[in-house]
Amino acid sequence: MTDARPSIHALILAGGAGTRFWPASRSARPKQLLPLVSDDPLILETARRVLPLCGGYENVLVASGRHLVEATAAILPELPFHNLLVEPVPRNTAPAIGWAAARVARTDPDAVLMVLPSDHHIADVPGFQATLERAVASARAGAITTIGITPTHPETGYGYIEMGDAHAGGGLTVKRFVEKPHRALAEEFLATGRYLWNGGMFFFRARDMMDAIRAHQPALAAGLDAFDRAAAAGDELTEVLRTFPTLPSVSIDKGVMEHMSTLAVLPGDFGWSDIGSWQSAWELAAKDSVGNASPEGAVFIDSKNNQVVDLRNGGHGKHRVIALVGVHDLVVVETDDALLIVPRERSQDVKEIVDALRKRGDTHLV
Amino acid sequence: MTDARPSIHALILAGGAGTRFWPASRSARPKQLLPLVSDDPLILETARRVLPLCGGYENVLVASGRHLVEATAAILPELPFHNLLVEPVPRNTAPAIGWAAARVARTDPDAVLMVLPSDHHIADVPGFQATLERAVASARAGAITTIGITPTHPETGYGYIEMGDAHAGGGLTVKRFVEKPHRALAEEFLATGRYLWNGGMFFFRARDMMDAIRAHQPALAAGLDAFDRAAAAGDELTEVLRTFPTLPSVSIDKGVMEHMSTLAVLPGDFGWSDIGSWQSAWELAAKDSVGNASPEGAVFIDSKNNQVVDLRNGGHGKHRVIALVGVHDLVVVETDDALLIVPRERSQDVKEIVDALRKRGDTHLV
């Protein structure tokens, strides 16, 4: 390295799938590839948020599945092809994060790696970036660090992080990770002020993660060593194809973090959302004076609080007028091959459509 | 004529326009050109119903506007081009009917002409055809004859015909035509049993209509004489282009029928509907066990009494799945350039969309 300061890398985790946003989301076009809030896909917004810290796409890694590679690369044309960590099979987050750490450690073991989900929304980007900088500083000081989201309500759909005392590297120590709580417990967590939502963001020096994996996931460490040897011999990908499927399928939380006694956590309050439903997509979207979120040109007559999502032609070419009369709180989603109409409060039931389509053999639609 | 019996001709009135079925209906694709009940456009069903009486398309005339000619001809490929009576400008029904009567009278003044709207639905086709035969017989005996629809409810949207005593040619005499009544009057009409709905169907010998026009619409008669002279000289259409716009714009009801004292009327009860709204289109359409009318392949989850109309690709190529979850009594209409969602009970308000689109200059969408 010519720069005296170790470099900063980002690993964007983009292998996720799901049906909650059908027909917008598909197995081949999951949520992170969709423009759910702005006109840009969530993964592109994620990359843009971390670029000022990384210095450029050469320091951005994206872990994803084989069937998502083309679509992901198309959204991130400046990402070097080599920086796409293509998982031959899904193996949860620990192997992907381990691979990224090994990759970075080969040339710069002191480099800091920021691990970030690809499908979240951040309202306050400067506030987020300021928190990232603090997390990077903490990681640079040798602490595996996470950012916990300051909770706004007793959410039962997220894991929580209990904060402890001050940590040497800045921030606080992680006292424990907690699984998704039931309602009463979530209310208690919120009331104490000592719990944060686990947003899946981790910061560490490459060497520190390699040490942690060696200590707590020896099988994974052995696989990553094989990657290193193959990379030295000039053919990492053949080894990945062979060995990745044999790696333990485990999350970084369970496989590594929960075994560590010296984690640091920084509370973050920057308008975070994981956009878990059409309800939150509608809440985040720009709306007219009566609550309608829609592409330009839609006609609303006596209709309010509706969300119209038009993803035809890959979200371009919105040449068709969409007119709603006398309806409210509907979600209307158009794609090239599907139209969905559902009251927003029923939008979690779209999984029943996906089931029905699978049952009748229309797997190309799911 | 080689046949001793005078021939039977049909005139299908197909110049109508309207916005009640937007976006299915457009100025260039009005209701009669749409498959609102079955898979075939209403005008095609109309033509098929009269063909057994006419003997073939050579005896079918279709009156329509210039902007509808191509679409109409495409739906009726067997109709001889010469049988399309293209009105250069809209002039209501009397000039179109006069033109047809003059056309037929040139070769066969004793021929009977059946005048029928193009955009109605008939559930009982054999019953309808039996009534047509009686009306033709009445016309052949020299009576200008109409069929009145036996009313089923106190409708305020239609004109009524009061029946009088028995008519010499069969059926009953027409006592009077009545404009659309207010509600109390419509209820009175229904209670007396002496009133029928005016369904706009007329039957007459060509010579009788020419005489009636000469007596009550002399300006129209003069124009039709000019058509005859031009036709004899081999160029009727140039004369029509020049003279049609000068003809009086008047309905056959007001311009001719209401002046006649010897009209006959036959009550008809054959499941007639003018399909005046999405409500009646839904009532007539085939539905599943929970009241959903839709193209094949639509997915309904906990949804009932909805109507899905898919007119993309001219009603063909329904390659897109339409999924409704948790909604009821909606009308969903898809065309290549528009999507409408409206509760059926609000469907008359689509005219507000048409107004809004006109106002913002999107005249291509109306």
Interface residues (C-beta under 8 A of the other chain):
Chain A: P23 V299 I301 D302 H319 R320 V321 I322 A323 L324 V325 G326 V327 L330 V332 E334 D336 D337 A338 L339 L340 I341 V342 P343 R346 S347 D349 V350 E352 I353 A356 L357 D362 L365
Chain B: P23 V299 I301 D302 H319 R320 V321 I322 A323 L324 V325 G326 V327 L330 V332 E334 D336 D337 A338 L339 L340 I341 V342 P343 R346 S347 D349 V350 E352 I353 A356 L357 D362 L365
